[in-house]
Amino acid sequence: MILYTMVPLEQVFPYSEEEGNNQVMISYNGIPLMAEWTENHEYRIVRVMSTDPNHYMDPVCKPGSTISLR
């Protein structure tokens, strides 16, 4: 089955409550991000929550990368 939609995948196929417990909203250099806390005491970026297209082009803030806020 192919599903063509603008709705985020998380809304079409909701994840379990356990997966979402680690996710928090953070701001990194003024860019709002959805991130999750890792075992290495860093944040792994899950999603860029900004409306500014330039924030999506920033290689530091790509989903899957890790950042430290210390």
Protein Blocks (a to p, Z undefined) as FASTA:
>chain_A
ZZddfbdfklmmccdfklmmmpccddeehiacdddddfkopacdfbdcbfbfklmmpmkl
gghiacdfZZ
